[in-house]
Amino acid sequence: IMKRYIVCVFLLCLAGINLVVAQDTARIYVRVRVRQDAILLRWAAETPLAWKQTNRSGFRVERYTVVRNGALLEKPEKTVLNAGKVVRAEPLESWIPLLATNDNAGIIAQALYGEEFELTGGDAQGFARIVNLAQELEQRFTFSLYAADQDFEMACLAGWGFRDLSVRKGERYLYRIYPATPEDSSRIHPGSVYTGLDEFRPLPCPVGLDAVWNDCSVLLSWNYGALSAHYNSYYIEKAGEDGVFRRLPGRPVSNMNNRSDRSPERIVYVDSLADNVRTYSYRVRGITAFGELGPVSDTVSGKGVRMLAYVPI
């Protein structure tokens, strides 16, 4: 039994090593949000190892002005943003004042600077501990980027976001995000995006909100896939008979089942009702990766329905 246990441990360790070093190259993905007076950039390394390497080295953010007043420039004008300095995570001292009030700051700071990153308790010296160590880097990578998607300010503090306030109407820009060191640039391909202030559009309303009323509960669902390019999570607002909408407590609702080959079109949430007598109303509003709240959806209203406990024969 001991020999078999050692073999299992060895295989798990190999799995963890493969997770970290098996990927020779990666790339940086970039998202953009155009506001009326600024362009916001969010980026992320593709793999856990690339995430770790670029957190150490930082990023270089370049902007090329390609078009001005409708005319293509003969030579694009290059600007290194952030006053020419490397964009990287702020030191731990900058995060400490935020930890007591901001959960996202706590997750990102622990992922960047914590000695350990454990999501659950359990047998700290046993089999669960071994699995956790093998997957720790991927956990840091996944959960820190999820937290950054919920809070653009924290993304900027972590060196994964930037506000370009020096933009002008009538101009179009090519942004490129590079790893700051040449050795990382040879293995991690830069990300790029092309945009301008003329691409500003207001955020859309969530669509397809529906409700299935049950005994002292309601199942809400709405179309997630149609607006996945805009919203990564949603707040749910609930109103009683007074008609005043209040946000449900807790973190916003996100789809944690995204896959590259298949993603669900709809997202669901079950909420409890105090009784089946009063009328309740619900609506949702999306949150972008840049911390913007979108407009509210249409409203659905109804009452709980008492279900038959037995089937007559």
MARNUDO-628803 format. One record per residue (C-alpha): residue number from 0; x, y, z. Coordinates in steps of 0.2 Angstrom, whole numbers, plus 2048, in hexadecimal, padded with zeros to 3 digits. Example, Ala and Ser with C-alpha at 12.3 -4.5 7.8 and 13.67 -1.06 7.14 Angstrom:
BEGIN
seq 0&east 83E&north 7EA&up 827
seq 1&east 844&north 7FB&up 824
***
This chain:
BEGIN
seq 0&east 800&north 800&up 800
seq 1&east 80E&north 80C&up 804
seq 2&east 816&north 809&up 7F4
seq 3&east 806&north 80C&up 7EA
seq 4&east 804&north 81C&up 7F4
seq 5&east 815&north 822&up 7F0
seq 6&east 812&north 81F&up 7DD
seq 7&east 802&north 829&up 7DE
seq 8&east 80B&north 837&up 7E6
seq 9&east 818&north 837&up 7D9
seq 10&east 80B&north 837&up 7CB
seq 11&east 802&north 846&up 7D3
seq 12&east 813&north 84F&up 7D4
seq 13&east 816&north 84C&up 7C2
seq 14&east 805&north 852&up 7BE
seq 15&east 809&north 862&up 7C7
seq 16&east 819&north 864&up 7BE
seq 17&east 811&north 862&up 7AD
seq 18&east 804&north 86F&up 7B2
seq 19&east 813&north 87C&up 7B4
seq 20&east 820&north 878&up 7A7
seq 21&east 817&north 86E&up 799
seq 22&east 812&north 87D&up 78F
seq 23&east 820&north 885&up 785
seq 24&east 817&north 894&up 77F
seq 25&east 808&north 89E&up 784
seq 26&east 800&north 8AF&up 77F
seq 27&east 7F9&north 8BE&up 788
seq 28&east 7E6&north 8C1&up 785
seq 29&east 7DF&north 8D3&up 785
seq 30&east 7CE&north 8DA&up 788
seq 31&east 7C9&north 8EC&up 785
seq 32&east 7BB&north 8F7&up 78A
seq 33&east 7B9&north 908&up 782
seq 34&east 7B1&north 916&up 78C
seq 35&east 7AD&north 927&up 786
seq 36&east 7BE&north 92F&up 78D
seq 37&east 7C9&north 920&up 790
seq 38&east 7CE&north 90F&up 78A
seq 39&east 7CF&north 901&up 797
seq 40&east 7DB&north 8F2&up 794
seq 41&east 7DA&north 8E1&up 79D
seq 42&east 7E6&north 8D3&up 799
seq 43&east 7EB&north 8C2&up 7A0
seq 44&east 7F8&north 8B5&up 79C
seq 45&east 7F2&north 8A5&up 794
seq 46&east 7F9&north 898&up 7A0
seq 47&east 7FD&north 896&up 7B2
seq 48&east 810&north 896&up 7AF
seq 49&east 80F&north 8A5&up 7A3
seq 50&east 805&north 8AE&up 7B1
seq 51&east 812&north 8AB&up 7BE
seq 52&east 820&north 8B0&up 7B2
seq 53&east 818&north 8C1&up 7AD
seq 54&east 813&north 8C5&up 7BF
seq 55&east 826&north 8C4&up 7C2
seq 56&east 82B&north 8CF&up 7B3
seq 57&east 81C&north 8DA&up 7B0
seq 58&east 815&north 8E0&up 7A0
seq 59&east 819&north 8EE&up 793
seq 60&east 80A&north 8F7&up 78C
seq 61&east 80D&north 8FF&up 77B
seq 62&east 800&north 909&up 771
seq 63&east 802&north 90D&up 75E
seq 64&east 7F8&north 91B&up 757
seq 65&east 7F3&north 914&up 746
seq 66&east 7E5&north 920&up 740
seq 67&east 7E2&north 932&up 743
seq 68&east 7D2&north 93C&up 73D
seq 69&east 7CE&north 92E&up 731
seq 70&east 7DF&north 92D&up 729
seq 71&east 7EB&north 91F&up 72A
seq 72&east 7FC&north 925&up 731
seq 73&east 80B&north 921&up 726
seq 74&east 815&north 91C&up 736
seq 75&east 80B&north 917&up 746
seq 76&east 810&north 921&up 755
seq 77&east 816&north 916&up 763
seq 78&east 813&north 91A&up 775
seq 79&east 818&north 910&up 784
seq 80&east 80B&north 912&up 791
seq 81&east 80C&north 913&up 7A4
seq 82&east 819&north 921&up 7A1
seq 83&east 825&north 914&up 799
seq 84&east 825&north 909&up 7A9
seq 85&east 822&north 8F7&up 7AB
seq 86&east 810&north 8F3&up 7B0
seq 87&east 811&north 8E6&up 7BF
seq 88&east 809&north 8E2&up 7CF
seq 89&east 80A&north 8EE&up 7DD
seq 90&east 814&north 8E8&up 7EC
seq 91&east 80B&north 8DF&up 7FA
seq 92&east 80B&north 8EE&up 805
seq 93&east 7FF&north 8F6&up 7F9
seq 94&east 7F3&north 8E8&up 7FB
seq 95&east 7F2&north 8E7&up 80E
seq 96&east 7E6&north 8F6&up 811
seq 97&east 7DA&north 8EE&up 804
seq 98&east 7D9&north 8DC&up 80C
seq 99&east 7CC&north 8E0&up 819
seq 100&east 7BF&north 8E7&up 80E
seq 101&east 7C2&north 8E0&up 7FC
seq 102&east 7C1&north 8CD&up 7FA
seq 103&east 7C8&north 8CE&up 7E8
seq 104&east 7D8&north 8D7&up 7EF
seq 105&east 7DA&north 8C9&up 7FB
seq 106&east 7D9&north 8BB&up 7EE
seq 107&east 7E5&north 8C4&up 7E2
seq 108&east 7F1&north 8C9&up 7F0
seq 109&east 7F1&north 8B7&up 7F7
seq 110&east 7F4&north 8B0&up 7E5
seq 111&east 802&north 8BC&up 7E1
seq 112&east 80B&north 8BC&up 7F2
seq 113&east 804&north 8AF&up 7FD
seq 114&east 810&north 8A0&up 802
seq 115&east 801&north 894&up 800
seq 116&east 7F1&north 895&up 7F7
seq 117&east 7E4&north 889&up 7FD
seq 118&east 7D1&north 88A&up 7F9
seq 119&east 7CB&north 87D&up 807
seq 120&east 7D0&north 875&up 817
seq 121&east 7D1&north 863&up 819
seq 122&east 7DF&north 857&up 81C
seq 123&east 7EE&north 863&up 81B
seq 124&east 7FB&north 856&up 81C
seq 125&east 7F2&north 848&up 812
seq 126&east 7ED&north 844&up 800
seq 127&east 7E3&north 855&up 7FE
seq 128&east 7F3&north 85E&up 802
seq 129&east 7FD&north 856&up 7F4
seq 130&east 7EF&north 859&up 7E8
seq 131&east 7EE&north 86B&up 7ED
seq 132&east 801&north 86E&up 7EB
seq 133&east 801&north 866&up 7DA
seq 134&east 7F3&north 872&up 7D4
seq 135&east 7F8&north 882&up 7DF
seq 136&east 7FF&north 88C&up 7D0
seq 137&east 7EF&north 889&up 7C6
seq 138&east 7E4&north 88E&up 7D4
seq 139&east 7EE&north 89E&up 7D7
seq 140&east 7EC&north 8A2&up 7C4
seq 141&east 7DA&north 89E&up 7C2
seq 142&east 7D3&north 8A6&up 7D2
seq 143&east 7DE&north 8B6&up 7D1
seq 144&east 7D8&north 8B9&up 7BF
seq 145&east 7C6&north 8B5&up 7C4
seq 146&east 7C7&north 8C2&up 7D2
seq 147&east 7CF&north 8CF&up 7C6
seq 148&east 7C0&north 8CD&up 7BA
seq 149&east 7B5&north 8D2&up 7C9
seq 150&east 7BF&north 8E2&up 7CD
seq 151&east 7C8&north 8EC&up 7C0
seq 152&east 7D1&north 8F7&up 7CD
seq 153&east 7D9&north 8E7&up 7D5
seq 154&east 7DE&north 8E1&up 7C3
seq 155&east 7E7&north 8F1&up 7C0
seq 156&east 7EF&north 8EF&up 7D2
seq 157&east 7F5&north 8DE&up 7CC
seq 158&east 7FD&north 8E4&up 7BC
seq 159&east 7EF&north 8DC&up 7B1
seq 160&east 7E6&north 8EC&up 7AC
seq 161&east 7E9&north 8FE&up 7A6
seq 162&east 7DF&north 90E&up 7A3
seq 163&east 7E4&north 918&up 794
seq 164&east 7DE&north 92A&up 797
seq 165&east 7E9&north 932&up 78A
seq 166&east 7DE&north 92C&up 77B
seq 167&east 7D5&north 938&up 76F
seq 168&east 7C6&north 938&up 764
seq 169&east 7CA&north 935&up 752
seq 170&east 7D9&north 929&up 755
seq 171&east 7DA&north 917&up 755
seq 172&east 7E7&north 90D&up 75E
seq 173&east 7EF&north 8FC&up 75E
seq 174&east 7F4&north 8F6&up 770
seq 175&east 801&north 8E9&up 773
seq 176&east 804&north 8E1&up 784
seq 177&east 816&north 8D9&up 785
seq 178&east 81F&north 8CF&up 794
seq 179&east 82B&north 8DC&up 79A
seq 180&east 83A&north 8D1&up 799
seq 181&east 842&north 8CA&up 788
seq 182&east 843&north 8B8&up 78E
seq 183&east 830&north 8B8&up 793
seq 184&east 82C&north 8C0&up 782
seq 185&east 834&north 8B2&up 779
seq 186&east 828&north 8A5&up 781
seq 187&east 819&north 8B0&up 784
seq 188&east 811&north 8B8&up 775
seq 189&east 80A&north 8CA&up 777
seq 190&east 7F8&north 8CE&up 776
seq 191&east 7F1&north 8DC&up 76C
seq 192&east 7E0&north 8E5&up 769
seq 193&east 7DB&north 8F3&up 75D
seq 194&east 7CF&north 900&up 761
seq 195&east 7CA&north 912&up 764
seq 196&east 7BE&north 91E&up 76D
seq 197&east 7B2&north 91D&up 75E
seq 198&east 7AE&north 90B&up 763
seq 199&east 7A6&north 910&up 774
seq 200&east 795&north 907&up 776
seq 201&east 789&north 907&up 785
seq 202&east 788&north 8F7&up 78E
seq 203&east 77A&north 8EB&up 789
seq 204&east 76B&north 8E5&up 794
seq 205&east 76C&north 8D3&up 799
seq 206&east 75F&north 8C9&up 78F
seq 207&east 754&north 8BA&up 791
seq 208&east 751&north 8BB&up 7A4
seq 209&east 744&north 8AD&up 7A9
seq 210&east 73E&north 8A6&up 7B9
seq 211&east 737&north 895&up 7BF
seq 212&east 72D&north 897&up 7CF
seq 213&east 72E&north 888&up 7DB
seq 214&east 729&north 886&up 7ED
seq 215&east 731&north 894&up 7F7
seq 216&east 73E&north 896&up 7EA
seq 217&east 741&north 89C&up 7D8
seq 218&east 74D&north 896&up 7CB
seq 219&east 754&north 8A5&up 7C0
seq 220&east 75C&north 8A3&up 7B0
seq 221&east 762&north 8AF&up 7A2
seq 222&east 76D&north 8AF&up 792
seq 223&east 77F&north 8AF&up 797
seq 224&east 787&north 8AB&up 786
seq 225&east 77F&north 8B9&up 77C
seq 226&east 788&north 8C6&up 787
seq 227&east 797&north 8BC&up 78D
seq 228&east 7A3&north 8C8&up 783
seq 229&east 79C&north 8D6&up 78E
seq 230&east 798&north 8CF&up 7A0
seq 231&east 7A1&north 8C2&up 7AA
seq 232&east 796&north 8C2&up 7B9
seq 233&east 785&north 8C9&up 7BE
seq 234&east 77D&north 8D1&up 7CE
seq 235&east 76B&north 8CB&up 7D1
seq 236&east 75F&north 8D8&up 7D8
seq 237&east 74F&north 8D3&up 7E2
seq 238&east 73F&north 8DD&up 7E6
seq 239&east 731&north 8D8&up 7F2
seq 240&east 720&north 8E0&up 7F2
seq 241&east 727&north 8F1&up 7F6
seq 242&east 72F&north 8F1&up 7E4
seq 243&east 740&north 8F6&up 7EB
seq 244&east 74E&north 8EC&up 7E2
seq 245&east 75C&north 8E6&up 7EE
seq 246&east 76B&north 8DD&up 7E8
seq 247&east 76D&north 8CB&up 7EE
seq 248&east 77B&north 8C9&up 7FB
seq 249&east 78B&north 8C0&up 7F7
seq 250&east 797&north 8C1&up 7E8
seq 251&east 790&north 8C3&up 7D6
seq 252&east 78A&north 8B4&up 7CC
seq 253&east 796&north 8AD&up 7C0
seq 254&east 797&north 89F&up 7B4
seq 255&east 7A5&north 893&up 7BA
seq 256&east 7A2&north 886&up 7AD
seq 257&east 7AA&north 88F&up 79E
seq 258&east 7B2&north 883&up 792
seq 259&east 7BB&north 887&up 781
seq 260&east 7B1&north 87A&up 778
seq 261&east 7A0&north 87C&up 780
seq 262&east 799&north 88A&up 78B
seq 263&east 787&north 88A&up 792
seq 264&east 77C&north 897&up 78A
seq 265&east 772&north 89A&up 79A
seq 266&east 777&north 89D&up 7AC
seq 267&east 76C&north 898&up 7BA
seq 268&east 769&north 89D&up 7CC
seq 269&east 75D&north 897&up 7DA
seq 270&east 757&north 8A3&up 7E7
seq 271&east 74C&north 89F&up 7F6
seq 272&east 73C&north 8A8&up 7FA
seq 273&east 735&north 8AC&up 80B
seq 274&east 723&north 8A6&up 806
seq 275&east 718&north 8A2&up 7F8
seq 276&east 70C&north 8B0&up 7FB
seq 277&east 716&north 8C0&up 7F7
seq 278&east 71B&north 8C5&up 7E5
seq 279&east 72D&north 8C7&up 7E2
seq 280&east 736&north 8CF&up 7D3
seq 281&east 748&north 8CC&up 7CC
seq 282&east 754&north 8D4&up 7C0
seq 283&east 766&north 8D2&up 7BC
seq 284&east 774&north 8DE&up 7B7
seq 285&east 785&north 8D9&up 7B0
seq 286&east 797&north 8DD&up 7B5
seq 287&east 7A5&north 8DF&up 7A9
seq 288&east 7B7&north 8DA&up 7AB
seq 289&east 7BA&north 8ED&up 7AD
seq 290&east 7AF&north 8EF&up 7BD
seq 291&east 7A0&north 8F7&up 7B3
seq 292&east 78E&north 8F4&up 7B8
seq 293&east 783&north 8F2&up 7A9
seq 294&east 770&north 8F7&up 7A8
seq 295&east 763&north 8EC&up 7B0
seq 296&east 75A&north 8DE&up 7A7
seq 297&east 747&north 8DC&up 7A5
seq 298&east 73E&north 8D8&up 7B5
seq 299&east 736&north 8C7&up 7B9
seq 300&east 729&north 8C6&up 7C7
seq 301&east 71F&north 8B8&up 7CF
seq 302&east 71B&north 8AE&up 7DE
seq 303&east 721&north 89D&up 7E5
seq 304&east 716&north 88E&up 7E1
seq 305&east 712&north 880&up 7EE
seq 306&east 716&north 870&up 7E6
seq 307&east 70C&north 860&up 7E8
seq 308&east 714&north 855&up 7F5
seq 309&east 70C&north 845&up 7EF
seq 310&east 706&north 83E&up 7DF
seq 311&east 6F4&north 838&up 7DF
seq 312&east 6F1&north 827&up 7D9
***
